[in-house]
Amino acid sequence: MLVALVVAAVLIGLAALLADNTVLNLPHYKGSDNVPRTLFWTDIGLYVAYFLLAGAFLTIIYSVVSKYFKKY
């Protein structure tokens, strides 16, 4: 469980380093969600999702390749 918490902290930390909080230029948008803090946390969530998706794909590829080499 401790390993999972450390991995989650590293993923979130890396995502926070990559995240940007630049306000978007939306000429006709009148909503209240175009603020730096909201954009920053949204970026973090997206980057974490991208990391997890990439990890899932790499795990699938590793599983298929390792099964192939175990047959011979």
N, CA, C and O atoms as CSV, one atom per row, in Angstrom:
chain,resi,resn,atom,element,x,y,z
A,1,MET,N,N,0.825,-1.191,0.000
A,1,MET,CA,C,0.000,0.000,0.000
A,1,MET,C,C,0.867,1.253,0.000
A,1,MET,O,O,0.536,2.254,-0.635
A,2,LEU,N,N,1.976,1.181,0.717
A,2,LEU,CA,C,2.878,2.324,0.758
A,2,LEU,C,C,3.463,2.607,-0.618
A,2,LEU,O,O,3.652,3.764,-0.993
A,3,VAL,N,N,3.750,1.544,-1.371
A,3,VAL,CA,C,4.297,1.715,-2.713
A,3,VAL,C,C,3.285,2.421,-3.608
A,3,VAL,O,O,3.654,3.294,-4.394
A,4,ALA,N,N,2.018,2.052,-3.494
A,4,ALA,CA,C,0.984,2.684,-4.299
A,4,ALA,C,C,0.855,4.174,-3.970
A,4,ALA,O,O,0.654,4.994,-4.866
A,5,LEU,N,N,0.971,4.518,-2.699
A,5,LEU,CA,C,0.899,5.928,-2.316
A,5,LEU,C,C,2.089,6.712,-2.850
A,5,LEU,O,O,1.942,7.854,-3.284
A,6,VAL,N,N,3.263,6.100,-2.817
A,6,VAL,CA,C,4.458,6.768,-3.333
A,6,VAL,C,C,4.346,6.956,-4.843
A,6,VAL,O,O,4.680,8.021,-5.363
A,7,VAL,N,N,3.878,5.928,-5.548
A,7,VAL,CA,C,3.712,6.029,-6.998
A,7,VAL,C,C,2.681,7.100,-7.337
A,7,VAL,O,O,2.888,7.882,-8.264
A,8,ALA,N,N,1.581,7.145,-6.605
A,8,ALA,CA,C,0.564,8.167,-6.838
A,8,ALA,C,C,1.121,9.559,-6.582
A,8,ALA,O,O,0.839,10.487,-7.340
A,9,ALA,N,N,1.902,9.714,-5.530
A,9,ALA,CA,C,2.495,11.017,-5.221
A,9,ALA,C,C,3.470,11.448,-6.310
A,9,ALA,O,O,3.515,12.620,-6.681
A,10,VAL,N,N,4.246,10.505,-6.817
A,10,VAL,CA,C,5.195,10.826,-7.888
A,10,VAL,C,C,4.453,11.211,-9.164
A,10,VAL,O,O,4.833,12.172,-9.833
A,11,LEU,N,N,3.400,10.473,-9.505
A,11,LEU,CA,C,2.616,10.802,-10.699
A,11,LEU,C,C,1.981,12.184,-10.579
A,11,LEU,O,O,2.022,12.971,-11.525
A,12,ILE,N,N,1.402,12.478,-9.438
A,12,ILE,CA,C,0.766,13.776,-9.239
A,12,ILE,C,C,1.810,14.888,-9.228
A,12,ILE,O,O,1.572,15.968,-9.768
A,13,GLY,N,N,2.961,14.631,-8.616
A,13,GLY,CA,C,4.026,15.627,-8.610
A,13,GLY,C,C,4.559,15.915,-10.001
A,13,GLY,O,O,4.780,17.072,-10.359
A,14,LEU,N,N,4.765,14.863,-10.787
A,14,LEU,CA,C,5.230,15.042,-12.160
A,14,LEU,C,C,4.186,15.783,-12.990
A,14,LEU,O,O,4.525,16.650,-13.796
A,15,ALA,N,N,2.922,15.440,-12.789
A,15,ALA,CA,C,1.851,16.122,-13.506
A,15,ALA,C,C,1.787,17.599,-13.102
A,15,ALA,O,O,1.517,18.460,-13.940
A,16,ALA,N,N,2.031,17.890,-11.837
A,16,ALA,CA,C,2.015,19.282,-11.384
A,16,ALA,C,C,3.152,20.082,-12.014
A,16,ALA,O,O,2.998,21.271,-12.294
A,17,LEU,N,N,4.294,19.429,-12.236
A,17,LEU,CA,C,5.399,20.114,-12.900
A,17,LEU,C,C,5.085,20.426,-14.360
A,17,LEU,O,O,5.551,21.430,-14.899
A,18,LEU,N,N,4.301,19.573,-14.992
A,18,LEU,CA,C,3.955,19.768,-16.404
A,18,LEU,C,C,2.733,20.668,-16.607
A,18,LEU,O,O,2.531,21.206,-17.696
A,19,ALA,N,N,1.927,20.830,-15.570
A,19,ALA,CA,C,0.668,21.563,-15.693
A,19,ALA,C,C,0.908,23.049,-15.916
A,19,ALA,O,O,1.911,23.613,-15.480
A,20,ASP,N,N,-0.036,23.658,-16.604
A,20,ASP,CA,C,0.035,25.076,-16.922
A,20,ASP,C,C,-1.242,25.749,-16.419
A,20,ASP,O,O,-2.324,25.169,-16.503
A,21,ASN,N,N,-1.121,26.949,-15.906
A,21,ASN,CA,C,-2.303,27.642,-15.398
A,21,ASN,C,C,-2.581,28.926,-16.165
A,21,ASN,O,O,-3.135,29.877,-15.615
A,22,THR,N,N,-2.196,28.950,-17.429
A,22,THR,CA,C,-2.429,30.121,-18.264
A,22,THR,C,C,-3.924,30.243,-18.560
A,22,THR,O,O,-4.573,29.274,-18.954
A,23,VAL,N,N,-4.452,31.436,-18.364
A,23,VAL,CA,C,-5.867,31.688,-18.636
A,23,VAL,C,C,-6.090,31.636,-20.141
A,23,VAL,O,O,-5.322,32.205,-20.916
A,24,LEU,N,N,-7.150,30.947,-20.541
A,24,LEU,CA,C,-7.461,30.775,-21.952
A,24,LEU,C,C,-8.112,32.026,-22.520
A,24,LEU,O,O,-8.867,32.708,-21.828
A,25,ASN,N,N,-7.822,32.325,-23.774
A,25,ASN,CA,C,-8.430,33.465,-24.451
A,25,ASN,C,C,-9.691,32.979,-25.156
A,25,ASN,O,O,-9.630,32.487,-26.283
A,26,LEU,N,N,-10.827,33.119,-24.492
A,26,LEU,CA,C,-12.109,32.680,-25.035
A,26,LEU,C,C,-13.000,33.919,-25.175
A,26,LEU,O,O,-13.599,34.356,-24.192
A,27,PRO,N,N,-13.096,34.490,-26.380
A,27,PRO,CA,C,-13.761,35.780,-26.550
A,27,PRO,C,C,-15.224,35.834,-26.100
A,27,PRO,O,O,-15.640,36.834,-25.514
A,28,HIS,N,N,-16.001,34.806,-26.352
A,28,HIS,CA,C,-17.431,34.866,-26.051
A,28,HIS,C,C,-17.825,34.054,-24.831
A,28,HIS,O,O,-19.011,33.818,-24.604
A,29,TYR,N,N,-16.850,33.623,-24.043
A,29,TYR,CA,C,-17.132,32.812,-22.864
A,29,TYR,C,C,-17.393,33.728,-21.669
A,29,TYR,O,O,-16.578,34.594,-21.350
A,30,LYS,N,N,-18.536,33.528,-21.014
A,30,LYS,CA,C,-18.909,34.358,-19.867
A,30,LYS,C,C,-18.922,33.583,-18.549
A,30,LYS,O,O,-19.353,34.120,-17.529
A,31,GLY,N,N,-18.460,32.339,-18.552
A,31,GLY,CA,C,-18.491,31.504,-17.359
A,31,GLY,C,C,-17.397,31.870,-16.357
A,31,GLY,O,O,-16.562,32.739,-16.608
A,32,SER,N,N,-17.427,31.190,-15.230
A,32,SER,CA,C,-16.485,31.501,-14.154
A,32,SER,C,C,-15.395,30.442,-13.992
A,32,SER,O,O,-14.678,30.458,-12.992
A,33,ASP,N,N,-15.254,29.533,-14.940
A,33,ASP,CA,C,-14.294,28.430,-14.798
A,33,ASP,C,C,-12.947,28.705,-15.449
A,33,ASP,O,O,-12.050,27.866,-15.366
A,34,ASN,N,N,-12.783,29.826,-16.080
A,34,ASN,CA,C,-11.531,30.143,-16.767
A,34,ASN,C,C,-10.599,30.898,-15.820
A,34,ASN,O,O,-10.210,32.036,-16.081
A,35,VAL,N,N,-10.250,30.236,-14.714
A,35,VAL,CA,C,-9.367,30.828,-13.717
A,35,VAL,C,C,-8.129,29.940,-13.572
A,35,VAL,O,O,-8.217,28.729,-13.776
A,36,PRO,N,N,-6.988,30.518,-13.224
A,36,PRO,CA,C,-5.744,29.739,-13.181
A,36,PRO,C,C,-5.798,28.514,-12.282
A,36,PRO,O,O,-5.286,27.464,-12.668
A,37,ARG,N,N,-6.396,28.604,-11.104
A,37,ARG,CA,C,-6.407,27.469,-10.183
A,37,ARG,C,C,-7.191,26.283,-10.763
A,37,ARG,O,O,-6.739,25.141,-10.672
A,38,THR,N,N,-8.341,26.542,-11.346
A,38,THR,CA,C,-9.152,25.482,-11.955
A,38,THR,C,C,-8.421,24.859,-13.141
A,38,THR,O,O,-8.417,23.639,-13.299
A,39,LEU,N,N,-7.809,25.689,-13.966
A,39,LEU,CA,C,-7.077,25.182,-15.120
A,39,LEU,C,C,-5.866,24.349,-14.697
A,39,LEU,O,O,-5.541,23.351,-15.342
A,40,PHE,N,N,-5.204,24.755,-13.625
A,40,PHE,CA,C,-4.046,24.015,-13.118
A,40,PHE,C,C,-4.451,22.627,-12.653
A,40,PHE,O,O,-3.803,21.646,-13.018
A,41,TRP,N,N,-5.514,22.521,-11.851
A,41,TRP,CA,C,-5.942,21.209,-11.344
A,41,TRP,C,C,-6.523,20.342,-12.451
A,41,TRP,O,O,-6.411,19.117,-12.400
A,42,THR,N,N,-7.140,20.958,-13.447
A,42,THR,CA,C,-7.632,20.196,-14.589
A,42,THR,C,C,-6.467,19.615,-15.382
A,42,THR,O,O,-6.518,18.463,-15.812
A,43,ASP,N,N,-5.422,20.407,-15.576
A,43,ASP,CA,C,-4.228,19.903,-16.250
A,43,ASP,C,C,-3.601,18.744,-15.492
A,43,ASP,O,O,-3.191,17.755,-16.099
A,44,ILE,N,N,-3.525,18.858,-14.182
A,44,ILE,CA,C,-2.967,17.770,-13.376
A,44,ILE,C,C,-3.782,16.493,-13.587
A,44,ILE,O,O,-3.215,15.420,-13.796
A,45,GLY,N,N,-5.088,16.605,-13.533
A,45,GLY,CA,C,-5.941,15.431,-13.736
A,45,GLY,C,C,-5.764,14.813,-15.110
A,45,GLY,O,O,-5.725,13.590,-15.247
A,46,LEU,N,N,-5.656,15.656,-16.128
A,46,LEU,CA,C,-5.453,15.136,-17.477
A,46,LEU,C,C,-4.105,14.439,-17.622
A,46,LEU,O,O,-4.024,13.362,-18.213
A,47,TYR,N,N,-3.056,15.040,-17.093
A,47,TYR,CA,C,-1.738,14.415,-17.190
A,47,TYR,C,C,-1.686,13.088,-16.437
A,47,TYR,O,O,-1.091,12.128,-16.926
A,48,VAL,N,N,-2.292,13.020,-15.270
A,48,VAL,CA,C,-2.326,11.752,-14.526
A,48,VAL,C,C,-3.084,10.699,-15.335
A,48,VAL,O,O,-2.671,9.541,-15.387
A,49,ALA,N,N,-4.182,11.094,-15.959
A,49,ALA,CA,C,-4.936,10.157,-16.799
A,49,ALA,C,C,-4.091,9.682,-17.977
A,49,ALA,O,O,-4.127,8.503,-18.328
A,50,TYR,N,N,-3.330,10.589,-18.591
A,50,TYR,CA,C,-2.459,10.199,-19.702
A,50,TYR,C,C,-1.383,9.216,-19.235
A,50,TYR,O,O,-1.093,8.240,-19.926
A,51,PHE,N,N,-0.793,9.472,-18.066
A,51,PHE,CA,C,0.231,8.569,-17.531
A,51,PHE,C,C,-0.343,7.184,-17.264
A,51,PHE,O,O,0.280,6.174,-17.588
A,52,LEU,N,N,-1.534,7.141,-16.671
A,52,LEU,CA,C,-2.157,5.846,-16.372
A,52,LEU,C,C,-2.530,5.101,-17.650
A,52,LEU,O,O,-2.384,3.881,-17.722
A,53,LEU,N,N,-3.009,5.825,-18.654
A,53,LEU,CA,C,-3.348,5.202,-19.929
A,53,LEU,C,C,-2.096,4.642,-20.605
A,53,LEU,O,O,-2.120,3.533,-21.140
A,54,ALA,N,N,-1.012,5.400,-20.581
A,54,ALA,CA,C,0.246,4.917,-21.156
A,54,ALA,C,C,0.746,3.689,-20.393
A,54,ALA,O,O,1.242,2.741,-21.002
A,55,GLY,N,N,0.620,3.703,-19.074
A,55,GLY,CA,C,1.018,2.543,-18.284
A,55,GLY,C,C,0.189,1.321,-18.614
A,55,GLY,O,O,0.716,0.210,-18.671
A,56,ALA,N,N,-1.102,1.511,-18.833
A,56,ALA,CA,C,-1.966,0.389,-19.195
A,56,ALA,C,C,-1.560,-0.198,-20.550
A,56,ALA,O,O,-1.484,-1.417,-20.703
A,57,PHE,N,N,-1.302,0.669,-21.526
A,57,PHE,CA,C,-0.876,0.190,-22.838
A,57,PHE,C,C,0.462,-0.545,-22.752
A,57,PHE,O,O,0.629,-1.597,-23.370
A,58,LEU,N,N,1.408,-0.005,-21.998
A,58,LEU,CA,C,2.701,-0.664,-21.863
A,58,LEU,C,C,2.567,-2.015,-21.165
A,58,LEU,O,O,3.271,-2.964,-21.511
A,59,THR,N,N,1.678,-2.105,-20.197
A,59,THR,CA,C,1.444,-3.372,-19.514
A,59,THR,C,C,0.846,-4.404,-20.463
A,59,THR,O,O,1.238,-5.571,-20.432
A,60,ILE,N,N,-0.082,-3.995,-21.293
A,60,ILE,CA,C,-0.684,-4.903,-22.276
A,60,ILE,C,C,0.367,-5.383,-23.267
A,60,ILE,O,O,0.440,-6.574,-23.571
A,61,ILE,N,N,1.175,-4.467,-23.766
A,61,ILE,CA,C,2.214,-4.838,-24.720
A,61,ILE,C,C,3.227,-5.789,-24.077
A,61,ILE,O,O,3.632,-6.772,-24.697
A,62,TYR,N,N,3.633,-5.504,-22.850
A,62,TYR,CA,C,4.565,-6.381,-22.143
A,62,TYR,C,C,3.967,-7.780,-21.956
A,62,TYR,O,O,4.659,-8.785,-22.118
A,63,SER,N,N,2.691,-7.831,-21.618
A,63,SER,CA,C,2.034,-9.125,-21.407
A,63,SER,C,C,2.019,-9.956,-22.687
A,63,SER,O,O,2.297,-11.155,-22.658
A,64,VAL,N,N,1.701,-9.329,-23.788
A,64,VAL,CA,C,1.647,-10.043,-25.060
A,64,VAL,C,C,3.038,-10.505,-25.476
A,64,VAL,O,O,3.211,-11.645,-25.909
A,65,VAL,N,N,4.017,-9.638,-25.349
A,65,VAL,CA,C,5.381,-9.992,-25.760
A,65,VAL,C,C,5.956,-11.081,-24.855
A,65,VAL,O,O,6.611,-12.001,-25.343
A,66,SER,N,N,5.723,-10.992,-23.560
A,66,SER,CA,C,6.275,-12.006,-22.660
A,66,SER,C,C,5.613,-13.371,-22.874
A,66,SER,O,O,6.277,-14.399,-22.733
A,67,LYS,N,N,4.328,-13.401,-23.207
A,67,LYS,CA,C,3.677,-14.670,-23.522
A,67,LYS,C,C,4.276,-15.285,-24.777
A,67,LYS,O,O,4.445,-16.502,-24.856
A,68,TYR,N,N,4.592,-14.461,-25.744
A,68,TYR,CA,C,5.175,-14.956,-26.996
A,68,TYR,C,C,6.521,-15.626,-26.742
A,68,TYR,O,O,6.794,-16.696,-27.286
A,69,PHE,N,N,7.365,-15.001,-25.916
A,69,PHE,CA,C,8.685,-15.560,-25.666
A,69,PHE,C,C,8.656,-16.740,-24.708
A,69,PHE,O,O,9.587,-17.546,-24.723
A,70,LYS,N,N,7.640,-16.877,-23.884
A,70,LYS,CA,C,7.549,-18.010,-22.980
A,70,LYS,C,C,7.146,-19.302,-23.704
A,70,LYS,O,O,7.421,-20.399,-23.218
A,71,LYS,N,N,6.502,-19.170,-24.850
A,71,LYS,CA,C,6.089,-20.353,-25.615
A,71,LYS,C,C,7.278,-21.091,-26.194
A,71,LYS,O,O,7.207,-22.304,-26.392
A,72,TYR,N,N,8.364,-20.394,-26.470
A,72,TYR,CA,C,9.499,-21.024,-27.156
A,72,TYR,C,C,10.657,-21.222,-26.257
A,72,TYR,O,O,11.689,-21.740,-26.684
